[in-house]
Amino acid sequence: MIVGIGVDIVEIDRFKNLTEKWGEHFLNKVFTQREIDYCFSKNNIYQHLAGRFAAKEAISKAISTGWSGIFRWKDVEILNDENGKPEVILHNQIKEQFSSCSFYISISHSLNYAVAFAVVEKN
């Protein structure tokens, strides 16, 4: 049974500007080290950072918490499987609260924007 859906779109240049201005402080506040390593291994770093941010926002909307309560940036990790498919990995209280759910995420990019769509299903 689907219990939530969420979508988010962000401007890629915003992540370039934030990263150039705040550097590691910004990156380490929002992304896990594995996410940072993945994004920096790509030609368009900022496109991948923006996509992961949009995915985290879409998930926060799908679980109806927004960024309040127990939700933290790094408690939702977006990694890719061996085929490149994005996967959601939960940590801490979010993992405990949603242990009976499956998460699905789709991320897309254009030249200027990254968008993500999330579905949460109760097992």
C-alpha positions in Angstrom: 0.0 0.0 0.0 1.4 3.4 -1.0 1.5 5.7 2.1 3.1 8.7 0.5 4.6 10.4 -2.6 6.8 13.5 -2.9 8.5 15.5 -5.6 11.0 18.3 -5.6 12.9 20.4 -8.2 16.0 22.4 -7.6 18.3 24.7 -9.6 21.7 23.1 -10.2 23.5 26.5 -10.1 22.3 26.9 -6.5 24.4 23.9 -5.4 27.4 25.2 -7.3 27.1 28.5 -5.6 26.6 27.0 -2.1 29.5 24.6 -2.5 31.8 27.3 -3.8 30.8 29.7 -0.9 30.6 27.2 2.0 32.7 24.3 0.8 33.0 21.2 3.1 30.9 22.8 5.8 27.9 22.9 3.5 28.6 19.5 2.0 29.1 17.7 5.3 25.9 19.2 6.8 23.7 17.9 4.0 25.4 14.8 2.5 27.0 11.7 3.8 30.6 11.0 2.8 29.5 8.3 0.4 27.1 10.7 -1.4 29.9 13.3 -1.6 32.4 10.8 -2.9 29.9 9.7 -5.6 29.0 13.2 -6.7 32.7 14.2 -6.9 33.5 11.2 -9.0 31.2 12.5 -11.8 31.9 15.1 -14.5 29.0 17.4 -13.4 29.4 17.4 -9.6 26.6 19.9 -9.0 24.0 18.1 -11.0 24.5 15.1 -8.8 24.5 17.1 -5.6 21.3 18.8 -6.7 19.6 15.5 -7.6 20.4 14.0 -4.2 19.1 17.1 -2.4 15.9 17.0 -4.4 15.6 13.3 -3.6 15.9 14.0 0.2 13.3 16.8 -0.1 10.9 14.5 -2.1 11.3 11.8 0.6 10.6 14.3 3.4 7.4 15.2 1.6 6.4 11.6 1.0 6.7 10.7 4.7 4.9 13.9 5.7 7.6 15.2 8.1 9.2 17.9 6.1 12.4 19.0 7.8 10.8 19.1 11.3 10.9 16.5 14.1 13.2 13.6 13.7 14.2 14.2 10.1 17.8 15.1 9.5 19.7 15.7 6.2 22.1 12.8 6.6 19.5 10.3 7.9 18.4 9.9 4.2 21.2 8.7 2.0 20.9 8.4 -1.8 23.3 5.9 -3.3 23.2 4.0 -6.6 23.2 0.3 -7.2 25.5 -1.4 -9.6 23.2 -0.6 -12.5 23.0 3.2 -11.6 19.5 3.0 -10.1 19.2 5.4 -7.1 18.4 3.7 -3.8 17.3 5.2 -0.5 19.2 4.2 2.7 17.8 5.4 6.0 19.6 6.0 9.2 18.9 6.6 12.9 15.3 7.4 14.0 14.0 7.6 10.5 15.2 4.1 9.8 13.4 2.8 13.0 10.2 4.7 12.3 9.9 3.5 8.7 11.4 0.0 9.0 8.2 -1.5 7.6 8.3 0.6 4.5 10.0 0.5 1.1 11.3 3.6 -0.6 11.5 4.2 -4.3 13.2 7.2 -5.9 13.6 8.6 -9.4 16.0 11.4 -10.2 16.3 13.3 -13.4 18.5 16.3 -14.6 18.4 18.9 -17.3 21.0 21.6 -17.9 19.6 23.8 -15.2 17.4 21.7 -12.9 17.3 18.4 -11.0 14.1 16.8 -10.1 13.3 13.8 -7.9 10.1 11.8 -7.3 9.7 9.5 -4.2 7.2 6.8 -3.4 6.9 5.2 0.1 5.1 1.8 0.3 4.1 0.0 3.5 5.2 -3.6 3.4 
